[in-house]
Amino acid sequence: MNKLIVLVPLVALTLASCAAPPEITKGTKGAGVGAAGGAILGQAIGRNTEATLIGAAVGGLLGYIVGNEMDKY
């Protein structure tokens, strides 16, 4: 039962990610890469879930800002 609780949302998110918008901007790509990098860095530094989530949030925000600036040029 516990595996089903984890598996169903995971499958739903995987399928939802297939429906991408027609154009993915550099801001969107930057947010994704920044969130992934921030989560990895947060886990390496803090070694707990809270640090991982904070790292993902900060990395996603900074990645979006950088990518959005690249879109302007």
N, CA, C and O atoms as a GROMACS GRO file, in nm:
protein
  292
    1MET      N    1   0.081  -0.119   0.000
    1MET     CA    2   0.000   0.000   0.000
    1MET      C    3   0.086   0.126   0.000
    1MET      O    4   0.053   0.223  -0.068
    2ASN      N    5   0.196   0.125   0.076
    2ASN     CA    6   0.282   0.242   0.080
    2ASN      C    7   0.347   0.269  -0.055
    2ASN      O    8   0.366   0.384  -0.094
    3LYS      N    9   0.381   0.162  -0.126
    3LYS     CA   10   0.440   0.180  -0.258
    3LYS      C   11   0.340   0.242  -0.354
    3LYS      O   12   0.378   0.320  -0.441
    4LEU      N   13   0.213   0.207  -0.340
    4LEU     CA   14   0.109   0.260  -0.427
    4LEU      C   15   0.090   0.410  -0.402
    4LEU      O   16   0.063   0.485  -0.495
    5ILE      N   17   0.102   0.452  -0.278
    5ILE     CA   18   0.088   0.594  -0.244
    5ILE      C   19   0.198   0.676  -0.310
    5ILE      O   20   0.175   0.791  -0.347
    6VAL      N   21   0.315   0.622  -0.324
    6VAL     CA   22   0.426   0.692  -0.388
    6VAL      C   23   0.418   0.678  -0.539
    6VAL      O   24   0.449   0.772  -0.612
    7LEU      N   25   0.379   0.562  -0.587
    7LEU     CA   26   0.382   0.534  -0.730
    7LEU      C   27   0.276   0.611  -0.809
    7LEU      O   28   0.306   0.661  -0.917
    8VAL      N   29   0.156   0.624  -0.757
    8VAL     CA   30   0.048   0.689  -0.832
    8VAL      C   31   0.080   0.838  -0.859
    8VAL      O   32   0.068   0.880  -0.974
    9PRO      N   33   0.120   0.918  -0.760
    9PRO     CA   34   0.156   1.057  -0.793
    9PRO      C   35   0.278   1.067  -0.884
    9PRO      O   36   0.285   1.157  -0.968
   10LEU      N   37   0.371   0.976  -0.870
   10LEU     CA   38   0.489   0.978  -0.955
   10LEU      C   39   0.452   0.953  -1.101
   10LEU      O   40   0.503   1.022  -1.190
   11VAL      N   41   0.366   0.857  -1.125
   11VAL     CA   42   0.320   0.830  -1.262
   11VAL      C   43   0.241   0.948  -1.316
   11VAL      O   44   0.256   0.985  -1.432
   12ALA      N   45   0.156   1.008  -1.233
   12ALA     CA   46   0.076   1.123  -1.277
   12ALA      C   47   0.165   1.241  -1.314
   12ALA      O   48   0.141   1.306  -1.416
   13LEU      N   49   0.268   1.268  -1.235
   13LEU     CA   50   0.359   1.377  -1.267
   13LEU      C   51   0.440   1.348  -1.392
   13LEU      O   52   0.468   1.438  -1.472
   14THR      N   53   0.479   1.223  -1.409
   14THR     CA   54   0.554   1.185  -1.529
   14THR      C   55   0.471   1.206  -1.655
   14THR      O   56   0.521   1.258  -1.754
   15LEU      N   57   0.346   1.164  -1.651
   15LEU     CA   58   0.259   1.183  -1.766
   15LEU      C   59   0.227   1.330  -1.790
   15LEU      O   60   0.218   1.373  -1.905
   16ALA      N   61   0.211   1.406  -1.684
   16ALA     CA   62   0.181   1.548  -1.699
   16ALA      C   63   0.300   1.623  -1.759
   16ALA      O   64   0.282   1.723  -1.828
   17SER      N   65   0.419   1.578  -1.734
   17SER     CA   66   0.537   1.645  -1.788
   17SER      C   67   0.551   1.626  -1.938
   17SER      O   68   0.626   1.698  -2.002
   18CYS      N   69   0.481   1.530  -1.993
   18CYS     CA   70   0.485   1.508  -2.138
   18CYS      C   71   0.410   1.617  -2.214
   18CYS      O   72   0.437   1.638  -2.332
   19ALA      N   73   0.318   1.685  -2.150
   19ALA     CA   74   0.239   1.789  -2.213
   19ALA      C   75   0.312   1.922  -2.198
   19ALA      O   76   0.273   2.007  -2.117
   20ALA      N   77   0.418   1.940  -2.274
   20ALA     CA   78   0.501   2.059  -2.265
   20ALA      C   79   0.437   2.173  -2.344
   20ALA      O   80   0.366   2.148  -2.442
   21PRO      N   81   0.461   2.296  -2.304
   21PRO     CA   82   0.410   2.409  -2.382
   21PRO      C   83   0.481   2.414  -2.518
   21PRO      O   84   0.588   2.355  -2.534
   22PRO      N   85   0.422   2.482  -2.615
   22PRO     CA   86   0.482   2.485  -2.748
   22PRO      C   87   0.623   2.543  -2.751
   22PRO      O   88   0.707   2.499  -2.829
   23GLU      N   89   0.649   2.641  -2.665
   23GLU     CA   90   0.782   2.702  -2.663
   23GLU      C   91   0.834   2.706  -2.520
   23GLU      O   92   0.769   2.762  -2.432
   24ILE      N   93   0.948   2.646  -2.498
   24ILE     CA   94   1.010   2.648  -2.366
   24ILE      C   95   1.119   2.754  -2.369
   24ILE      O   96   1.212   2.747  -2.449
   25THR      N   97   1.107   2.853  -2.281
   25THR     CA   98   1.202   2.963  -2.281
   25THR      C   99   1.326   2.928  -2.201
   25THR      O  100   1.331   2.827  -2.131
   26LYS      N  101   1.425   3.012  -2.213
   26LYS     CA  102   1.547   2.992  -2.135
   26LYS      C  103   1.522   3.012  -1.986
   26LYS      O  104   1.590   2.954  -1.902
   27GLY      N  105   1.423   3.097  -1.954
   27GLY     CA  106   1.387   3.117  -1.814
   27GLY      C  107   1.333   2.989  -1.752
   27GLY      O  108   1.365   2.956  -1.638
   28THR      N  109   1.250   2.917  -1.828
   28THR     CA  110   1.194   2.791  -1.780
   28THR      C  111   1.303   2.685  -1.766
   28THR      O  112   1.307   2.612  -1.667
   29LYS      N  113   1.390   2.678  -1.865
   29LYS     CA  114   1.500   2.582  -1.857
   29LYS      C  115   1.592   2.615  -1.740
   29LYS      O  116   1.637   2.525  -1.668
   30GLY      N  117   1.620   2.742  -1.721
   30GLY     CA  118   1.706   2.784  -1.611
   30GLY      C  119   1.646   2.750  -1.477
   30GLY      O  120   1.718   2.711  -1.384
   31ALA      N  121   1.514   2.766  -1.465
   31ALA     CA  122   1.448   2.733  -1.338
   31ALA      C  123   1.459   2.583  -1.309
   31ALA      O  124   1.484   2.544  -1.195
   32GLY      N  125   1.442   2.501  -1.411
   32GLY     CA  126   1.453   2.356  -1.391
   32GLY      C  127   1.593   2.312  -1.353
   32GLY      O  128   1.612   2.234  -1.260
   33VAL      N  129   1.690   2.364  -1.426
   33VAL     CA  130   1.829   2.328  -1.397
   33VAL      C  131   1.872   2.384  -1.262
   33VAL      O  132   1.943   2.317  -1.187
   34GLY      N  133   1.830   2.506  -1.233
   34GLY     CA  134   1.864   2.567  -1.104
   34GLY      C  135   1.803   2.493  -0.987
   34GLY      O  136   1.867   2.475  -0.883
   35ALA      N  137   1.678   2.449  -1.003
   35ALA     CA  138   1.612   2.375  -0.895
   35ALA      C  139   1.681   2.241  -0.871
   35ALA      O  140   1.701   2.201  -0.756
   36ALA      N  141   1.717   2.173  -0.978
   36ALA     CA  142   1.786   2.045  -0.963
   36ALA      C  143   1.923   2.064  -0.897
   36ALA      O  144   1.959   1.991  -0.805
   37GLY      N  145   1.998   2.162  -0.945
   37GLY     CA  146   2.129   2.188  -0.887
   37GLY      C  147   2.120   2.234  -0.742
   37GLY      O  148   2.201   2.193  -0.659
   38GLY      N  149   2.022   2.319  -0.713
   38GLY     CA  150   2.003   2.366  -0.576
   38GLY      C  151   1.965   2.253  -0.482
   38GLY      O  152   2.010   2.249  -0.368
   39ALA      N  153   1.881   2.161  -0.530
   39ALA     CA  154   1.841   2.048  -0.446
   39ALA      C  155   1.960   1.958  -0.416
   39ALA      O  156   1.976   1.912  -0.302
   40ILE      N  157   2.042   1.933  -0.515
   40ILE     CA  158   2.161   1.850  -0.493
   40ILE      C  159   2.258   1.918  -0.396
   40ILE      O  160   2.312   1.854  -0.306
   41LEU      N  161   2.278   2.047  -0.416
   41LEU     CA  162   2.369   2.121  -0.329
   41LEU      C  163   2.313   2.131  -0.187
   41LEU      O  164   2.388   2.118  -0.090
   42GLY      N  165   2.184   2.154  -0.175
   42GLY     CA  166   2.121   2.161  -0.044
   42GLY      C  167   2.131   2.030   0.032
   42GLY      O  168   2.155   2.029   0.153
   43GLN      N  169   2.113   1.919  -0.039
   43GLN     CA  170   2.125   1.788   0.025
   43GLN      C  171   2.270   1.761   0.067
   43GLN      O  172   2.295   1.705   0.173
   44ALA      N  173   2.364   1.802  -0.017
   44ALA     CA  174   2.505   1.779   0.016
   44ALA      C  175   2.548   1.861   0.138
   44ALA      O  176   2.628   1.814   0.219
   45ILE      N  177   2.494   1.982   0.150
   45ILE     CA  178   2.534   2.068   0.262
   45ILE      C  179   2.457   2.034   0.389
   45ILE      O  180   2.516   2.015   0.495
   46GLY      N  181   2.322   2.027   0.378
   46GLY     CA  182   2.240   2.012   0.497
   46GLY      C  183   2.211   1.870   0.538
   46GLY      O  184   2.188   1.843   0.656
   47ARG      N  185   2.212   1.779   0.445
   47ARG     CA  186   2.185   1.637   0.470
   47ARG      C  187   2.049   1.611   0.534
   47ARG      O  188   2.034   1.519   0.613
   48ASN      N  189   1.948   1.695   0.498
   48ASN     CA  190   1.811   1.668   0.543
   48ASN      C  191   1.712   1.723   0.439
   48ASN      O  192   1.752   1.791   0.345
   49THR      N  193   1.586   1.692   0.458
   49THR     CA  194   1.484   1.729   0.360
   49THR      C  195   1.464   1.879   0.353
   49THR      O  196   1.445   1.934   0.244
   50GLU      N  197   1.470   1.945   0.466
   50GLU     CA  198   1.449   2.090   0.469
   50GLU      C  199   1.555   2.163   0.386
   50GLU      O  200   1.522   2.254   0.310
   51ALA      N  201   1.679   2.123   0.399
   51ALA     CA  202   1.787   2.185   0.322
   51ALA      C  203   1.771   2.157   0.173
   51ALA      O  204   1.801   2.244   0.090
   52THR      N  205   1.725   2.039   0.139
   52THR     CA  206   1.704   2.004  -0.001
   52THR      C  207   1.594   2.091  -0.062
   52THR      O  208   1.610   2.143  -0.172
   53LEU      N  209   1.484   2.108   0.010
   53LEU     CA  210   1.374   2.190  -0.041
   53LEU      C  211   1.412   2.337  -0.052
   53LEU      O  212   1.375   2.404  -0.148
   54ILE      N  213   1.483   2.387   0.046
   54ILE     CA  214   1.528   2.526   0.040
   54ILE      C  215   1.625   2.546  -0.076
   54ILE      O  216   1.617   2.645  -0.148
   55GLY      N  217   1.716   2.451  -0.094
   55GLY     CA  218   1.810   2.459  -0.206
   55GLY      C  219   1.739   2.456  -0.340
   55GLY      O  220   1.778   2.527  -0.432
   56ALA      N  221   1.636   2.373  -0.352
   56ALA     CA  222   1.559   2.366  -0.477
   56ALA      C  223   1.486   2.497  -0.504
   56ALA      O  224   1.484   2.544  -0.618
   57ALA      N  225   1.428   2.555  -0.401
   57ALA     CA  226   1.355   2.680  -0.418
   57ALA      C  227   1.448   2.795  -0.458
   57ALA      O  228   1.420   2.870  -0.551
   58VAL      N  229   1.558   2.807  -0.387
   58VAL     CA  230   1.652   2.915  -0.416
   58VAL      C  231   1.717   2.894  -0.552
   58VAL      O  232   1.733   2.988  -0.629
   59GLY      N  233   1.755   2.771  -0.582
   59GLY     CA  234   1.815   2.741  -0.712
   59GLY      C  235   1.720   2.765  -0.827
   59GLY      O  236   1.759   2.816  -0.932
   60GLY      N  237   1.594   2.729  -0.809
   60GLY     CA  238   1.495   2.752  -0.913
   60GLY      C  239   1.474   2.900  -0.938
   60GLY      O  240   1.462   2.943  -1.053
   61LEU      N  241   1.468   2.978  -0.831
   61LEU     CA  242   1.450   3.122  -0.845
   61LEU      C  243   1.570   3.186  -0.915
   61LEU      O  244   1.553   3.265  -1.008
   62LEU      N  245   1.689   3.152  -0.871
   62LEU     CA  246   1.808   3.210  -0.933
   62LEU      C  247   1.824   3.164  -1.078
   62LEU      O  248   1.864   3.242  -1.164
   63GLY      N  249   1.793   3.038  -1.105
   63GLY     CA  250   1.801   2.988  -1.242
   63GLY      C  251   1.703   3.057  -1.334
   63GLY      O  252   1.735   3.086  -1.449
   64TYR      N  253   1.582   3.084  -1.283
   64TYR     CA  254   1.483   3.156  -1.364
   64TYR      C  255   1.529   3.298  -1.393
   64TYR      O  256   1.514   3.347  -1.504
   65ILE      N  257   1.585   3.365  -1.293
   65ILE     CA  258   1.631   3.502  -1.312
   65ILE      C  259   1.739   3.508  -1.419
   65ILE      O  260   1.735   3.595  -1.507
   66VAL      N  261   1.835   3.418  -1.412
   66VAL     CA  262   1.943   3.417  -1.511
   66VAL      C  263   1.889   3.382  -1.649
   66VAL      O  264   1.924   3.448  -1.748
   67GLY      N  265   1.805   3.281  -1.657
   67GLY     CA  266   1.748   3.243  -1.787
   67GLY      C  267   1.661   3.351  -1.846
   67GLY      O  268   1.662   3.371  -1.968
   68ASN      N  269   1.586   3.421  -1.764
   68ASN     CA  270   1.501   3.530  -1.812
   68ASN      C  271   1.585   3.644  -1.867
   68ASN      O  272   1.548   3.705  -1.968
   69GLU      N  273   1.695   3.673  -1.802
   69GLU     CA  274   1.785   3.776  -1.855
   69GLU      C  275   1.846   3.734  -1.988
   69GLU      O  276   1.868   3.816  -2.076
   70MET      N  277   1.874   3.605  -2.002
   70MET     CA  278   1.928   3.556  -2.130
   70MET      C  279   1.822   3.566  -2.240
   70MET      O  280   1.856   3.591  -2.355
   71ASP      N  281   1.695   3.548  -2.205
   71ASP     CA  282   1.587   3.563  -2.304
   71ASP      C  283   1.579   3.706  -2.356
   71ASP      O  284   1.546   3.728  -2.472
   72LYS      N  285   1.608   3.802  -2.271
   72LYS     CA  286   1.599   3.942  -2.312
   72LYS      C  287   1.702   3.978  -2.419
   72LYS      O  288   1.680   4.068  -2.501
   73TYR      N  289   1.814   3.908  -2.418
   73TYR     CA  290   1.919   3.936  -2.514
   73TYR      C  291   1.916   3.833  -2.620
   73TYR      O  292   1.997   3.837  -2.713
   0.00000   0.00000   0.00000
